[in-house]
């Protein structure tokens, strides 16, 4: 799993050992950056 917290969007990538790669973009929550990932 990789997370890139940017200015507007937080990018999340999940690449399991077998199967497809999953990606998503979420709005960045500047006051609490972890909230974007946990939502």
mmCIF entry with sequence, helices, sheets and N, C-alpha, C, O atoms, coordinates in Angstrom:
data_MODEL
# 
_entry.id   MODEL 
# 
_entity.id                         1 
_entity.type                       polymer 
_entity.pdbx_number_of_molecules   1 
# 
_entity_poly.entity_id                      1 
_entity_poly.type                           'polypeptide(L)' 
_entity_poly.nstd_linkage                   no 
_entity_poly.nstd_monomer                   no 
_entity_poly.pdbx_seq_one_letter_code       
;(UNK)(UNK)(UNK)(UNK)(UNK)(UNK)(UNK)(UNK)(UNK)(UNK)(UNK)(UNK)(UNK)(UNK)(UNK)(UNK)
(UNK)(UNK)(UNK)(UNK)(UNK)(UNK)(UNK)(UNK)(UNK)(UNK)(UNK)(UNK)(UNK)(UNK)(UNK)(UNK)
(UNK)(UNK)(UNK)(UNK)(UNK)(UNK)(UNK)
;
_entity_poly.pdbx_seq_one_letter_code_can   XXXXXXXXXXXXXXXXXXXXXXXXXXXXXXXXXXXXXXX 
_entity_poly.pdbx_strand_id                 A 
# 
loop_
_entity_poly_seq.entity_id 
_entity_poly_seq.num 
_entity_poly_seq.mon_id 
_entity_poly_seq.hetero 
1 1  UNK n 
1 2  UNK n 
1 3  UNK n 
1 4  UNK n 
1 5  UNK n 
1 6  UNK n 
1 7  UNK n 
1 8  UNK n 
1 9  UNK n 
1 10 UNK n 
1 11 UNK n 
1 12 UNK n 
1 13 UNK n 
1 14 UNK n 
1 15 UNK n 
1 16 UNK n 
1 17 UNK n 
1 18 UNK n 
1 19 UNK n 
1 20 UNK n 
1 21 UNK n 
1 22 UNK n 
1 23 UNK n 
1 24 UNK n 
1 25 UNK n 
1 26 UNK n 
1 27 UNK n 
1 28 UNK n 
1 29 UNK n 
1 30 UNK n 
1 31 UNK n 
1 32 UNK n 
1 33 UNK n 
1 34 UNK n 
1 35 UNK n 
1 36 UNK n 
1 37 UNK n 
1 38 UNK n 
1 39 UNK n 
# 
_struct_asym.id          A 
_struct_asym.entity_id   1 
# 
_struct_conf.conf_type_id            HELX_P 
_struct_conf.id                      HELX_P1 
_struct_conf.pdbx_PDB_helix_id       AA1 
_struct_conf.beg_label_comp_id       UNK 
_struct_conf.beg_label_asym_id       A 
_struct_conf.beg_label_seq_id        34 
_struct_conf.pdbx_beg_PDB_ins_code   ? 
_struct_conf.end_label_comp_id       UNK 
_struct_conf.end_label_asym_id       A 
_struct_conf.end_label_seq_id        38 
_struct_conf.pdbx_end_PDB_ins_code   ? 
_struct_conf.beg_auth_comp_id        UNK 
_struct_conf.beg_auth_asym_id        A 
_struct_conf.beg_auth_seq_id         34 
_struct_conf.end_auth_comp_id        UNK 
_struct_conf.end_auth_asym_id        A 
_struct_conf.end_auth_seq_id         38 
_struct_conf.pdbx_PDB_helix_class    1 
_struct_conf.details                 ? 
_struct_conf.pdbx_PDB_helix_length   5 
# 
_struct_conf_type.id          HELX_P 
_struct_conf_type.criteria    ? 
_struct_conf_type.reference   ? 
# 
_struct_sheet.id               AA1 
_struct_sheet.type             ? 
_struct_sheet.number_strands   3 
_struct_sheet.details          ? 
# 
loop_
_struct_sheet_order.sheet_id 
_struct_sheet_order.range_id_1 
_struct_sheet_order.range_id_2 
_struct_sheet_order.offset 
_struct_sheet_order.sense 
AA1 1 2 ? anti-parallel 
AA1 2 3 ? anti-parallel 
# 
loop_
_struct_sheet_range.sheet_id 
_struct_sheet_range.id 
_struct_sheet_range.beg_label_comp_id 
_struct_sheet_range.beg_label_asym_id 
_struct_sheet_range.beg_label_seq_id 
_struct_sheet_range.pdbx_beg_PDB_ins_code 
_struct_sheet_range.end_label_comp_id 
_struct_sheet_range.end_label_asym_id 
_struct_sheet_range.end_label_seq_id 
_struct_sheet_range.pdbx_end_PDB_ins_code 
_struct_sheet_range.beg_auth_comp_id 
_struct_sheet_range.beg_auth_asym_id 
_struct_sheet_range.beg_auth_seq_id 
_struct_sheet_range.end_auth_comp_id 
_struct_sheet_range.end_auth_asym_id 
_struct_sheet_range.end_auth_seq_id 
AA1 1 UNK A 2  ? UNK A 5  ? UNK A 2  UNK A 5  
AA1 2 UNK A 9  ? UNK A 15 ? UNK A 9  UNK A 15 
AA1 3 UNK A 21 ? UNK A 27 ? UNK A 21 UNK A 27 
# 
loop_
_atom_site.group_PDB 
_atom_site.id 
_atom_site.type_symbol 
_atom_site.label_atom_id 
_atom_site.label_alt_id 
_atom_site.label_comp_id 
_atom_site.label_asym_id 
_atom_site.label_entity_id 
_atom_site.label_seq_id 
_atom_site.pdbx_PDB_ins_code 
_atom_site.Cartn_x 
_atom_site.Cartn_y 
_atom_site.Cartn_z 
_atom_site.occupancy 
_atom_site.B_iso_or_equiv 
_atom_site.pdbx_formal_charge 
_atom_site.auth_seq_id 
_atom_site.auth_comp_id 
_atom_site.auth_asym_id 
_atom_site.auth_atom_id 
_atom_site.pdbx_PDB_model_num 
ATOM 1   N N  . UNK A 1 1  ? 0.848   -1.167  0.000  1.00 0.00 ? 1  UNK A N  1 
ATOM 2   C CA . UNK A 1 1  ? 0.000   0.000   0.000  1.00 0.00 ? 1  UNK A CA 1 
ATOM 3   C C  . UNK A 1 1  ? 0.893   1.229   0.000  1.00 0.00 ? 1  UNK A C  1 
ATOM 4   O O  . UNK A 1 1  ? 1.874   1.304   0.741  1.00 0.00 ? 1  UNK A O  1 
ATOM 5   N N  . UNK A 1 2  ? 0.540   2.184   -0.839 1.00 0.00 ? 2  UNK A N  1 
ATOM 6   C CA . UNK A 1 2  ? 1.272   3.447   -0.897 1.00 0.00 ? 2  UNK A CA 1 
ATOM 7   C C  . UNK A 1 2  ? 0.260   4.581   -0.811 1.00 0.00 ? 2  UNK A C  1 
ATOM 8   O O  . UNK A 1 2  ? -0.829  4.503   -1.381 1.00 0.00 ? 2  UNK A O  1 
ATOM 9   N N  . UNK A 1 3  ? 0.634   5.639   -0.091 1.00 0.00 ? 3  UNK A N  1 
ATOM 10  C CA . UNK A 1 3  ? -0.225  6.809   0.065  1.00 0.00 ? 3  UNK A CA 1 
ATOM 11  C C  . UNK A 1 3  ? 0.613   8.042   -0.223 1.00 0.00 ? 3  UNK A C  1 
ATOM 12  O O  . UNK A 1 3  ? 1.703   8.202   0.326  1.00 0.00 ? 3  UNK A O  1 
ATOM 13  N N  . UNK A 1 4  ? 0.099   8.919   -1.090 1.00 0.00 ? 4  UNK A N  1 
ATOM 14  C CA . UNK A 1 4  ? 0.764   10.182  -1.405 1.00 0.00 ? 4  UNK A CA 1 
ATOM 15  C C  . UNK A 1 4  ? -0.210  11.300  -1.068 1.00 0.00 ? 4  UNK A C  1 
ATOM 16  O O  . UNK A 1 4  ? -1.208  11.492  -1.761 1.00 0.00 ? 4  UNK A O  1 
ATOM 17  N N  . UNK A 1 5  ? 0.082   12.035  -0.001 1.00 0.00 ? 5  UNK A N  1 
ATOM 18  C CA . UNK A 1 5  ? -0.787  13.134  0.414  1.00 0.00 ? 5  UNK A CA 1 
ATOM 19  C C  . UNK A 1 5  ? -0.329  14.393  -0.295 1.00 0.00 ? 5  UNK A C  1 
ATOM 20  O O  . UNK A 1 5  ? 0.747   14.923  -0.020 1.00 0.00 ? 5  UNK A O  1 
ATOM 21  N N  . UNK A 1 6  ? -1.166  14.866  -1.216 1.00 0.00 ? 6  UNK A N  1 
ATOM 22  C CA . UNK A 1 6  ? -0.819  16.039  -2.003 1.00 0.00 ? 6  UNK A CA 1 
ATOM 23  C C  . UNK A 1 6  ? -1.637  17.244  -1.585 1.00 0.00 ? 6  UNK A C  1 
ATOM 24  O O  . UNK A 1 6  ? -2.325  17.222  -0.565 1.00 0.00 ? 6  UNK A O  1 
ATOM 25  N N  . UNK A 1 7  ? -1.555  18.289  -2.379 1.00 0.00 ? 7  UNK A N  1 
ATOM 26  C CA . UNK A 1 7  ? -2.241  19.533  -2.064 1.00 0.00 ? 7  UNK A CA 1 
ATOM 27  C C  . UNK A 1 7  ? -3.748  19.420  -2.122 1.00 0.00 ? 7  UNK A C  1 
ATOM 28  O O  . UNK A 1 7  ? -4.433  19.829  -1.185 1.00 0.00 ? 7  UNK A O  1 
ATOM 29  N N  . UNK A 1 8  ? -4.279  18.873  -3.205 1.00 0.00 ? 8  UNK A N  1 
ATOM 30  C CA . UNK A 1 8  ? -5.721  18.754  -3.370 1.00 0.00 ? 8  UNK A CA 1 
ATOM 31  C C  . UNK A 1 8  ? -6.197  17.328  -3.153 1.00 0.00 ? 8  UNK A C  1 
ATOM 32  O O  . UNK A 1 8  ? -7.236  17.103  -2.532 1.00 0.00 ? 8  UNK A O  1 
ATOM 33  N N  . UNK A 1 9  ? -5.436  16.360  -3.667 1.00 0.00 ? 9  UNK A N  1 
ATOM 34  C CA . UNK A 1 9  ? -5.852  14.963  -3.594 1.00 0.00 ? 9  UNK A CA 1 
ATOM 35  C C  . UNK A 1 9  ? -4.837  14.109  -2.857 1.00 0.00 ? 9  UNK A C  1 
ATOM 36  O O  . UNK A 1 9  ? -3.639  14.390  -2.870 1.00 0.00 ? 9  UNK A O  1 
ATOM 37  N N  . UNK A 1 10 ? -5.337  13.058  -2.211 1.00 0.00 ? 10 UNK A N  1 
ATOM 38  C CA . UNK A 1 10 ? -4.518  12.015  -1.615 1.00 0.00 ? 10 UNK A CA 1 
ATOM 39  C C  . UNK A 1 10 ? -4.664  10.794  -2.512 1.00 0.00 ? 10 UNK A C  1 
ATOM 40  O O  . UNK A 1 10 ? -5.777  10.319  -2.737 1.00 0.00 ? 10 UNK A O  1 
ATOM 41  N N  . UNK A 1 11 ? -3.553  10.286  -3.023 1.00 0.00 ? 11 UNK A N  1 
ATOM 42  C CA . UNK A 1 11 ? -3.561  9.111   -3.889 1.00 0.00 ? 11 UNK A CA 1 
ATOM 43  C C  . UNK A 1 11 ? -3.244  7.874   -3.062 1.00 0.00 ? 11 UNK A C  1 
ATOM 44  O O  . UNK A 1 11 ? -2.336  7.885   -2.231 1.00 0.00 ? 11 UNK A O  1 
ATOM 45  N N  . UNK A 1 12 ? -4.003  6.808   -3.298 1.00 0.00 ? 12 UNK A N  1 
ATOM 46  C CA . UNK A 1 12 ? -3.796  5.549   -2.592 1.00 0.00 ? 12 UNK A CA 1 
ATOM 47  C C  . UNK A 1 12 ? -3.646  4.446   -3.629 1.00 0.00 ? 12 UNK A C  1 
ATOM 48  O O  . UNK A 1 12 ? -4.440  4.349   -4.565 1.00 0.00 ? 12 UNK A O  1 
ATOM 49  N N  . UNK A 1 13 ? -2.611  3.607   -3.455 1.00 0.00 ? 13 UNK A N  1 
ATOM 50  C CA . UNK A 1 13 ? -2.379  2.468   -4.344 1.00 0.00 ? 13 UNK A CA 1 
ATOM 51  C C  . UNK A 1 13 ? -2.219  1.229   -3.480 1.00 0.00 ? 13 UNK A C  1 
ATOM 52  O O  . UNK A 1 13 ? -1.452  1.231   -2.517 1.00 0.00 ? 13 UNK A O  1 
ATOM 53  N N  . UNK A 1 14 ? -2.943  0.173   -3.825 1.00 0.00 ? 14 UNK A N  1 
ATOM 54  C CA . UNK A 1 14 ? -2.835  -1.110  -3.142 1.00 0.00 ? 14 UNK A CA 1 
ATOM 55  C C  . UNK A 1 14 ? -2.495  -2.153  -4.190 1.00 0.00 ? 14 UNK A C  1 
ATOM 56  O O  . UNK A 1 14 ? -3.249  -2.350  -5.143 1.00 0.00 ? 14 UNK A O  1 
ATOM 57  N N  . UNK A 1 15 ? -1.360  -2.825  -4.017 1.00 0.00 ? 15 UNK A N  1 
ATOM 58  C CA . UNK A 1 15 ? -0.917  -3.833  -4.976 1.00 0.00 ? 15 UNK A CA 1 
ATOM 59  C C  . UNK A 1 15 ? -0.664  -5.145  -4.232 1.00 0.00 ? 15 UNK A C  1 
ATOM 60  O O  . UNK A 1 15 ? 0.418   -5.351  -3.684 1.00 0.00 ? 15 UNK A O  1 
ATOM 61  N N  . UNK A 1 16 ? -1.670  -6.035  -4.213 1.00 0.00 ? 16 UNK A N  1 
ATOM 62  C CA . UNK A 1 16 ? -1.487  -7.314  -3.534 1.00 0.00 ? 16 UNK A CA 1 
ATOM 63  C C  . UNK A 1 16 ? -0.516  -8.207  -4.306 1.00 0.00 ? 16 UNK A C  1 
ATOM 64  O O  . UNK A 1 16 ? -0.274  -7.970  -5.490 1.00 0.00 ? 16 UNK A O  1 
ATOM 65  N N  . UNK A 1 17 ? 0.044   -9.230  -3.655 1.00 0.00 ? 17 UNK A N  1 
ATOM 66  C CA . UNK A 1 17 ? 0.992   -10.118 -4.338 1.00 0.00 ? 17 UNK A CA 1 
ATOM 67  C C  . UNK A 1 17 ? 0.386   -10.792 -5.570 1.00 0.00 ? 17 UNK A C  1 
ATOM 68  O O  . UNK A 1 17 ? 1.083   -11.049 -6.552 1.00 0.00 ? 17 UNK A O  1 
ATOM 69  N N  . UNK A 1 18 ? -0.912  -11.074 -5.509 1.00 0.00 ? 18 UNK A N  1 
ATOM 70  C CA . UNK A 1 18 ? -1.605  -11.718 -6.628 1.00 0.00 ? 18 UNK A CA 1 
ATOM 71  C C  . UNK A 1 18 ? -2.877  -10.924 -6.903 1.00 0.00 ? 18 UNK A C  1 
ATOM 72  O O  . UNK A 1 18 ? -3.585  -10.534 -5.975 1.00 0.00 ? 18 UNK A O  1 
ATOM 73  N N  . UNK A 1 19 ? -3.162  -10.688 -8.168 1.00 0.00 ? 19 UNK A N  1 
ATOM 74  C CA . UNK A 1 19 ? -4.391  -9.991  -8.521 1.00 0.00 ? 19 UNK A CA 1 
ATOM 75  C C  . UNK A 1 19 ? -4.124  -8.578  -8.997 1.00 0.00 ? 19 UNK A C  1 
ATOM 76  O O  . UNK A 1 19 ? -2.976  -8.157  -9.141 1.00 0.00 ? 19 UNK A O  1 
ATOM 77  N N  . UNK A 1 20 ? -5.204  -7.855  -9.236 1.00 0.00 ? 20 UNK A N  1 
ATOM 78  C CA . UNK A 1 20 ? -5.077  -6.512  -9.809 1.00 0.00 ? 20 UNK A CA 1 
ATOM 79  C C  . UNK A 1 20 ? -4.590  -5.474  -8.802 1.00 0.00 ? 20 UNK A C  1 
ATOM 80  O O  . UNK A 1 20 ? -4.670  -5.669  -7.590 1.00 0.00 ? 20 UNK A O  1 
ATOM 81  N N  . UNK A 1 21 ? -4.093  -4.384  -9.333 1.00 0.00 ? 21 UNK A N  1 
ATOM 82  C CA . UNK A 1 21 ? -3.686  -3.215  -8.542 1.00 0.00 ? 21 UNK A CA 1 
ATOM 83  C C  . UNK A 1 21 ? -4.904  -2.305  -8.414 1.00 0.00 ? 21 UNK A C  1 
ATOM 84  O O  . UNK A 1 21 ? -5.641  -2.099  -9.379 1.00 0.00 ? 21 UNK A O  1 
ATOM 85  N N  . UNK A 1 22 ? -5.107  -1.767  -7.225 1.00 0.00 ? 22 UNK A N  1 
ATOM 86  C CA . UNK A 1 22 ? -6.220  -0.859  -6.970 1.00 0.00 ? 22 UNK A CA 1 
ATOM 87  C C  . UNK A 1 22 ? -5.672  0.535   -6.710 1.00 0.00 ? 22 UNK A C  1 
ATOM 88  O O  . UNK A 1 22 ? -4.705  0.703   -5.966 1.00 0.00 ? 22 UNK A O  1 
ATOM 89  N N  . UNK A 1 23 ? -6.295  1.537   -7.328 1.00 0.00 ? 23 UNK A N  1 
ATOM 90  C CA . UNK A 1 23 ? -5.888  2.923   -7.115 1.00 0.00 ? 23 UNK A CA 1 
ATOM 91  C C  . UNK A 1 23 ? -7.125  3.780   -6.890 1.00 0.00 ? 23 UNK A C  1 
ATOM 92  O O  . UNK A 1 23 ? -8.207  3.476   -7.392 1.00 0.00 ? 23 UNK A O  1 
ATOM 93  N N  . UNK A 1 24 ? -6.952  4.852   -6.132 1.00 0.00 ? 24 UNK A N  1 
ATOM 94  C CA . UNK A 1 24 ? -8.037  5.806   -5.934 1.00 0.00 ? 24 UNK A CA 1 
ATOM 95  C C  . UNK A 1 24 ? -7.462  7.169   -5.581 1.00 0.00 ? 24 UNK A C  1 
ATOM 96  O O  . UNK A 1 24 ? -6.325  7.277   -5.120 1.00 0.00 ? 24 UNK A O  1 
ATOM 97  N N  . UNK A 1 25 ? -8.257  8.203   -5.801 1.00 0.00 ? 25 UNK A N  1 
ATOM 98  C CA . UNK A 1 25 ? -7.916  9.570   -5.413 1.00 0.00 ? 25 UNK A CA 1 
ATOM 99  C C  . UNK A 1 25 ? -8.988  10.042  -4.446 1.00 0.00 ? 25 UNK A C  1 
ATOM 100 O O  . UNK A 1 25 ? -10.181 9.854   -4.683 1.00 0.00 ? 25 UNK A O  1 
ATOM 101 N N  . UNK A 1 26 ? -8.553  10.653  -3.362 1.00 0.00 ? 26 UNK A N  1 
ATOM 102 C CA . UNK A 1 26 ? -9.462  11.172  -2.346 1.00 0.00 ? 26 UNK A CA 1 
ATOM 103 C C  . UNK A 1 26 ? -9.115  12.627  -2.075 1.00 0.00 ? 26 UNK A C  1 
ATOM 104 O O  . UNK A 1 26 ? -7.965  13.031  -2.248 1.00 0.00 ? 26 UNK A O  1 
ATOM 105 N N  . UNK A 1 27 ? -10.081 13.408  -1.659 1.00 0.00 ? 27 UNK A N  1 
ATOM 106 C CA . UNK A 1 27 ? -9.781  14.790  -1.292 1.00 0.00 ? 27 UNK A CA 1 
ATOM 107 C C  . UNK A 1 27 ? -8.906  14.805  -0.044 1.00 0.00 ? 27 UNK A C  1 
ATOM 108 O O  . UNK A 1 27 ? -9.165  14.072  0.911  1.00 0.00 ? 27 UNK A O  1 
ATOM 109 N N  . UNK A 1 28 ? -7.877  15.638  -0.054 1.00 0.00 ? 28 UNK A N  1 
ATOM 110 C CA . UNK A 1 28 ? -6.982  15.766  1.094  1.00 0.00 ? 28 UNK A CA 1 
ATOM 111 C C  . UNK A 1 28 ? -7.672  16.559  2.193  1.00 0.00 ? 28 UNK A C  1 
ATOM 112 O O  . UNK A 1 28 ? -8.274  17.602  1.936  1.00 0.00 ? 28 UNK A O  1 
ATOM 113 N N  . UNK A 1 29 ? -7.579  16.060  3.414  1.00 0.00 ? 29 UNK A N  1 
ATOM 114 C CA . UNK A 1 29 ? -8.083  16.783  4.586  1.00 0.00 ? 29 UNK A CA 1 
ATOM 115 C C  . UNK A 1 29 ? -6.859  17.372  5.280  1.00 0.00 ? 29 UNK A C  1 
ATOM 116 O O  . UNK A 1 29 ? -6.169  16.679  6.027  1.00 0.00 ? 29 UNK A O  1 
ATOM 117 N N  . UNK A 1 30 ? -6.595  18.652  5.029  1.00 0.00 ? 30 UNK A N  1 
ATOM 118 C CA . UNK A 1 30 ? -5.345  19.278  5.475  1.00 0.00 ? 30 UNK A CA 1 
ATOM 119 C C  . UNK A 1 30 ? -5.173  19.295  6.989  1.00 0.00 ? 30 UNK A C  1 
ATOM 120 O O  . UNK A 1 30 ? -4.052  19.136  7.472  1.00 0.00 ? 30 UNK A O  1 
ATOM 121 N N  . UNK A 1 31 ? -6.234  19.479  7.744  1.00 0.00 ? 31 UNK A N  1 
ATOM 122 C CA . UNK A 1 31 ? -6.126  19.516  9.197  1.00 0.00 ? 31 UNK A CA 1 
ATOM 123 C C  . UNK A 1 31 ? -5.788  18.162  9.802  1.00 0.00 ? 31 UNK A C  1 
ATOM 124 O O  . UNK A 1 31 ? -5.114  18.083  10.829 1.00 0.00 ? 31 UNK A O  1 
ATOM 125 N N  . UNK A 1 32 ? -6.266  17.089  9.155  1.00 0.00 ? 32 UNK A N  1 
ATOM 126 C CA . UNK A 1 32 ? -6.055  15.720  9.634  1.00 0.00 ? 32 UNK A CA 1 
ATOM 127 C C  . UNK A 1 32 ? -5.820  14.823  8.418  1.00 0.00 ? 32 UNK A C  1 
ATOM 128 O O  . UNK A 1 32 ? -6.752  14.157  7.968  1.00 0.00 ? 32 UNK A O  1 
ATOM 129 N N  . UNK A 1 33 ? -4.599  14.788  7.875  1.00 0.00 ? 33 UNK A N  1 
ATOM 130 C CA . UNK A 1 33 ? -4.326  14.077  6.628  1.00 0.00 ? 33 UNK A CA 1 
ATOM 131 C C  . UNK A 1 33 ? -4.738  12.608  6.635  1.00 0.00 ? 33 UNK A C  1 
ATOM 132 O O  . UNK A 1 33 ? -5.114  12.080  5.588  1.00 0.00 ? 33 UNK A O  1 
ATOM 133 N N  . UNK A 1 34 ? -4.680  11.942  7.765  1.00 0.00 ? 34 UNK A N  1 
ATOM 134 C CA . UNK A 1 34 ? -5.042  10.530  7.826  1.00 0.00 ? 34 UNK A CA 1 
ATOM 135 C C  . UNK A 1 34 ? -6.517  10.263  7.583  1.00 0.00 ? 34 UNK A C  1 
ATOM 136 O O  . UNK A 1 34 ? -6.887  9.154   7.195  1.00 0.00 ? 34 UNK A O  1 
ATOM 137 N N  . UNK A 1 35 ? -7.366  11.257  7.804  1.00 0.00 ? 35 UNK A N  1 
ATOM 138 C CA . UNK A 1 35 ? -8.801  11.068  7.611  1.00 0.00 ? 35 UNK A CA 1 
ATOM 139 C C  . UNK A 1 35 ? -9.148  10.714  6.174  1.00 0.00 ? 35 UNK A C  1 
ATOM 140 O O  . UNK A 1 35 ? -10.078 9.940   5.949  1.00 0.00 ? 35 UNK A O  1 
ATOM 141 N N  . UNK A 1 36 ? -8.444  11.243  5.213  1.00 0.00 ? 36 UNK A N  1 
ATOM 142 C CA . UNK A 1 36 ? -8.728  10.934  3.811  1.00 0.00 ? 36 UNK A CA 1 
ATOM 143 C C  . UNK A 1 36 ? -8.526  9.451   3.541  1.00 0.00 ? 36 UNK A C  1 
ATOM 144 O O  . UNK A 1 36 ? -9.283  8.850   2.777  1.00 0.00 ? 36 UNK A O  1 
ATOM 145 N N  . UNK A 1 37 ? -7.525  8.863   4.152  1.00 0.00 ? 37 UNK A N  1 
ATOM 146 C CA . UNK A 1 37 ? -7.225  7.448   3.925  1.00 0.00 ? 37 UNK A CA 1 
ATOM 147 C C  . UNK A 1 37 ? -8.194  6.560   4.693  1.00 0.00 ? 37 UNK A C  1 
ATOM 148 O O  . UNK A 1 37 ? -8.591  5.507   4.194  1.00 0.00 ? 37 UNK A O  1 
ATOM 149 N N  . UNK A 1 38 ? -8.577  6.960   5.884  1.00 0.00 ? 38 UNK A N  1 
ATOM 150 C CA . UNK A 1 38 ? -9.446  6.131   6.720  1.00 0.00 ? 38 UNK A CA 1 
ATOM 151 C C  . UNK A 1 38 ? -10.913 6.221   6.331  1.00 0.00 ? 38 UNK A C  1 
ATOM 152 O O  . UNK A 1 38 ? -11.710 5.385   6.756  1.00 0.00 ? 38 UNK A O  1 
ATOM 153 N N  . UNK A 1 39 ? -11.286 7.206   5.539  1.00 0.00 ? 39 UNK A N  1 
ATOM 154 C CA . UNK A 1 39 ? -12.698 7.387   5.169  1.00 0.00 ? 39 UNK A CA 1 
ATOM 155 C C  . UNK A 1 39 ? -13.183 6.322   4.219  1.00 0.00 ? 39 UNK A C  1 
ATOM 156 O O  . UNK A 1 39 ? -14.346 6.338   3.817  1.00 0.00 ? 39 UNK A O  1 
# 
